[in-house]
Amino acid sequence: MRKTVIPKVFYAKSYGDRLVGITGRRKWPFSRFEGLYFPDCGSVHTFFTFLRLDIVFLDKNHKILKIYPAAAPWRFFIGPPGSRHCLELPEGYSARFQLKKGKGLLCEKI
């Protein structure tokens, strides 16, 4: 299966990066990054976030399990069974990259 490539993804591995994410932002904070990737993450929240995101849950092989397009602020999102990773994208990017359930992803780490 051919994977969709998401260029310039920031991997949030440290506790600080995972804790802060895009909290408190009113615009996408990473002008250099297309997405924010959370490895080993089966749920996320948008508390204290003031913008909408496309939230993508992936399995261990980076196959898309669930997409929450334009996820609203002040919500909690749980991935379906088998969720292993989470990718946050600016609103509309899941459509821009033509992401669909079952499609494989390759996130280019920077």
N, C-alpha and C positions, 0 to 999 in steps of 0.2 A: 504494500500500500504506500502510495506517495504521501509524504507528510507536507502540511502547510508550514512554511517558515515564518516565524514572527521575528523580525530583526530587532536588535538592540533591546534586549530584555534585562532588567536589573534583577539579580537573584537576591532576595531578602533572606539571608542565612543567619545573620547575627540577631541576638535578642532585640537590640535597639532598632534595627531596620524592620524587624517583624512587628514590633510594638508600635512604632510610629507610622509606617506605611504612608498613607496619604491623609492621615488624621489632621484636621484643622485646615485643610487646603480648600480654596475656592476655585482653583484651576489646576490642571494636571501639572504637577511640580517638576517633572523630569523632562526637560526639553530635549535631553540627549537620549531618552529612553522611550520605547514604544509600549512597554508593559512592565509590570511588577510581578515577579514570580515568587511564590511561597512554596518551597519544597516541604514535603511531609506535612501538609496542611489540608484538613478535610472540612474546615468551616472558616468563615470570615464574618466580620461585622463591618457595618458602615457607620458606626456611632461616631459622632464628632467629625463626620465627613460631609462636606457641603456640595458635593457634585455627584453626578450619576456615573456609574462605571459599568462596563461589561465584565461580568465575573464568569470565569470558565473553570470548571472542575475537571481534572484529568485523572486517569488511572495510572498505575505504575509504569506503563509503557507510553504514556503521554497521549492516549486516545481520549477524545472529548467524551465526557459522560453527561455533562449538563452545562448549559449556558444560561446565565441570567442577564439578558440585555438590558441596558439602562437601569441597573439596580439602584433603587432609591436610597438616599441617606437614611440613617437611623434604623437600619434593619439588620437582621442576623440571617446568614445564608449557610445552609448545611448541604454539603455535597451528597450525592446518592451513594448507596453502598458501593464500595470499591474505590471511592475517591482517595487519591493519594497526594495530589498537588493542586494548587490553585494559581490561576493567572488572572491578574486584574489589568484591564485595558481601558483606555479612555472610551467614553460612550461612543458607540457607532463603529468601533474597530472590529467587533466580531463580524459585522456585515461587510466591512471594508476588506477583511481577509477571507470572507466567505466561509466562516467557521460553521460547522454543523456537527451534531451529535454523531459519534462514531468515527470522525475524521481524526487522523494523527497529527500531532503538532511537533515542531522542532523549534525551540526557543534559543535564539543566538544570545549567549551570555556576554555581557560586557561588564 
